Amino acid sequence: MRGTSLASLSAVQHRFEPVLSAAGAQGITLGEQLFAVVDALDSSGSLRRTLSDPAIDGDAKAGLVSSVLGRLDARVVDAVSGLVQARWSSAEDLIEAVERLGFDAVLASAQAGNELERVEDELFRITRSLVGQREVRQALFDPRVPGDKRADLAENLLRGKVTDATLAVARRAAASPRGRRFVATLGLVGDLAAARRERLVASVTSGSELSQAQLDRLGALLQQEYGQDLQLNVTVDPAIIGGLRIQVGADVVDSTVIARLADARRRLAS
C-alpha cells in the first residue's frame, strides 16, 4: 500500500477506533460485515472502480455506499463511507483498507475481552503447527475448493481450541485468501495484533530449540537495537541446519548455514 493510501487508512482507523472500542464483542460481527464488503468489491469491477475514482465527488461515493450497503450495521456503512471519501492510489488499495479495517474490528473485540495477547499467540502457534502439514496447508488454499468449504475445514481444525476472534480470522484466511497463503494471512493479522499491543514482532527461525537463556539474550539484543519491546515468535526448522533467520518488519538477518552456502554460490558464479 502506497504512502497516500496508508495515510487515508490511518485517518479512518483513527476515527473508527472509538467505535470499535465501544463495540466490544460485537467487533467480530462488524469485522465479518467488512469482509462481506471486501467480497462485494472483489466481485464487482464497476463498483470498486467507482468507489476508488478520485474524480468522483466523495459525498456522491458515500451516498452510493449507503445505498448499496444500507442493510449492514450503520457503523460499518459509516466506516466504508469514510474510506471511499479518501484518496487511494488504486482500487486494490481501497479493498485492502476495508479488509484491514475488518481485521482491526476482530482484534478490537479480542482486546475488549482482554484476549488480544492470547489471539496473537494462537495465530503464531497455528502457523507453526502447519509447518510439517503440507496437505493441510494446500487444502486451506486450494482454489478448486469453494471458499466456504475451506472455511469449514479451518473451523473443524480449530473449533474449541482457540478464541472466537482467532477462529474468525482463520475462517476468513481460508475462505478469501486474496492472493495470500493461509499462514501468510495469519502472520499479517498477528503483526496487526502486536501493533495494537504496541509491540514489534521478531520472527525467528532456528535449526534447533533455543534455551530460555538464549531467548532472553536474543530478546535483549533486539530490544536494544529497535528501542522497544519485541514479541519473539520462534519456529524450529531442522532444514536450515544451523544459525538463525530473524525478521522484524522488512528487516531480515539470515545467518543460517543455507543462506551462507547460497551466498558462496553466488560469489563463485559472479
Backbone hydrogen bonds, N-H to C=O, Kabsch-Sander energy under -0.5 kcal/mol:
donor,donor_aa,acceptor,acceptor_aa,energy
6,L,2,R,-2.8
7,A,3,G,-2.3
8,S,4,T,-1.9
9,L,5,S,-2.6
10,S,6,L,-2.6
11,A,7,A,-2.0
12,V,8,S,-1.9
13,Q,9,L,-2.9
14,H,10,S,-2.3
15,R,11,A,-1.7
16,F,12,V,-2.5
17,E,13,Q,-1.9
20,L,16,F,-2.1
21,S,17,E,-2.7
22,A,18,P,-1.9
23,A,19,V,-1.4
24,G,20,L,-1.1
26,Q,23,A,-1.9
27,G,24,G,-2.0
28,I,25,A,-1.3
30,L,26,Q,-2.2
31,G,27,G,-2.7
32,E,28,I,-2.5
33,Q,29,T,-2.0
34,L,30,L,-2.2
35,F,31,G,-2.2
36,A,32,E,-1.6
37,V,33,Q,-1.6
38,V,34,L,-2.0
39,D,35,F,-2.3
40,A,36,A,-2.0
41,L,37,V,-2.5
42,D,38,V,-2.7
43,S,39,D,-1.7
44,S,40,A,-0.8
45,G,43,S,-0.5
48,R,44,S,-2.1
49,R,45,G,-2.1
50,T,46,S,-2.1
51,L,47,L,-2.5
52,S,48,R,-1.1
53,D,49,R,-0.6
53,D,50,T,-0.9
56,I,53,D,-1.4
61,K,57,D,-2.0
62,A,58,G,-2.4
63,G,59,D,-2.1
64,L,60,A,-1.9
65,V,61,K,-2.2
66,S,62,A,-2.2
67,S,63,G,-1.9
68,V,64,L,-2.9
69,L,65,V,-3.1
72,L,69,L,-2.5
76,V,73,D,-0.8
77,V,73,D,-2.2
78,D,74,A,-2.3
79,A,75,R,-1.9
80,V,76,V,-2.7
81,S,77,V,-2.3
82,G,78,D,-2.0
83,L,79,A,-1.8
84,V,80,V,-2.6
85,Q,81,S,-1.3
86,A,82,G,-0.5
86,A,83,L,-1.2
94,L,90,S,-1.3
95,I,91,A,-2.1
96,E,92,E,-2.6
97,A,93,D,-2.0
98,V,94,L,-2.1
99,E,95,I,-2.4
100,R,96,E,-2.7
101,L,97,A,-2.3
102,G,98,V,-1.8
103,F,99,E,-2.3
104,D,100,R,-2.4
105,A,101,L,-2.1
106,V,102,G,-1.9
107,L,103,F,-2.6
108,A,104,D,-2.6
109,S,105,A,-1.6
110,A,106,V,-1.4
111,Q,107,L,-2.5
112,A,108,A,-2.4
113,G,109,S,-1.1
114,N,111,Q,-1.6
115,E,110,A,-3.4
116,L,110,A,-0.5
119,V,115,E,-2.5
120,E,116,L,-2.4
121,D,117,E,-2.2
122,E,118,R,-2.7
123,L,119,V,-2.6
124,F,120,E,-1.8
125,R,121,D,-2.5
126,I,122,E,-2.4
127,T,123,L,-1.9
128,R,124,F,-2.4
129,S,125,R,-2.3
130,L,126,I,-1.2
131,V,128,R,-1.2
133,Q,130,L,-1.5
134,R,132,G,-0.5
137,R,133,Q,-2.3
138,Q,134,R,-2.4
139,A,135,E,-2.2
140,L,136,V,-2.0
141,F,138,Q,-1.1
142,D,138,Q,-1.2
145,V,142,D,-1.6
149,K,146,P,-0.6
150,R,146,P,-1.9
151,A,147,G,-2.4
152,D,148,D,-2.0
153,L,149,K,-2.0
154,A,150,R,-2.2
155,E,151,A,-2.3
156,N,152,D,-2.7
157,L,153,L,-1.8
158,L,154,A,-1.4
159,R,155,E,-3.0
161,K,158,L,-2.6
162,V,158,L,-0.9
167,L,163,T,-2.2
168,A,164,D,-2.3
169,V,165,A,-2.2
170,A,166,T,-2.6
171,R,167,L,-2.6
172,R,168,A,-2.0
173,A,169,V,-2.8
174,A,170,A,-2.0
175,A,171,R,-2.8
176,S,172,R,-2.6
180,R,177,P,-1.7
185,T,181,R,-2.0
186,L,182,F,-1.9
187,G,183,V,-2.2
188,L,184,A,-2.3
189,V,185,T,-2.5
190,G,186,L,-2.2
191,D,187,G,-2.0
192,L,188,L,-1.8
193,A,189,V,-2.4
194,A,190,G,-2.2
195,A,191,D,-2.3
196,R,192,L,-2.0
197,R,193,A,-1.4
198,E,195,A,-1.5
199,R,194,A,-3.0
200,L,229,D,-1.4
202,A,200,L,-0.5
202,A,231,Q,-3.1
203,S,201,V,-0.6
203,S,247,Q,-2.9
204,V,202,A,-0.7
204,V,233,N,-2.9
205,T,245,R,-2.8
206,S,204,V,-0.5
206,S,235,T,-2.6
207,G,243,G,-1.0
215,L,211,S,-2.4
216,D,212,Q,-2.6
217,R,213,A,-2.3
218,L,214,Q,-2.6
219,G,215,L,-2.8
220,A,216,D,-2.2
221,L,217,R,-2.2
222,L,218,L,-2.5
223,Q,219,G,-2.4
224,Q,220,A,-2.1
225,E,221,L,-2.0
226,Y,222,L,-2.7
227,G,223,Q,-1.9
228,Q,223,Q,-0.6
231,Q,200,L,-3.5
232,L,230,L,-0.6
233,N,202,A,-2.6
233,N,231,Q,-0.7
234,V,232,L,-0.7
235,T,204,V,-3.1
237,D,206,S,-3.1
237,D,235,T,-0.6
240,I,237,D,-2.0
241,I,238,P,-1.7
242,G,240,I,-2.7
245,R,205,T,-2.2
246,I,253,V,-3.0
247,Q,203,S,-2.2
248,V,251,D,-2.4
249,G,201,V,-0.6
251,D,248,V,-2.2
253,V,246,I,-3.0
254,D,252,V,-0.5
255,S,244,L,-3.0
255,S,253,V,-0.6
257,V,240,I,-0.8
257,V,242,G,-1.7
258,I,240,I,-0.8
260,R,256,T,-2.2
261,L,257,V,-2.5
262,A,258,I,-2.4
263,D,259,A,-2.3
264,A,260,R,-2.1
265,R,261,L,-2.3
266,R,262,A,-2.1
267,R,263,D,-2.1
268,L,264,A,-2.2
269,A,265,R,-2.0
270,S,266,R,-1.3
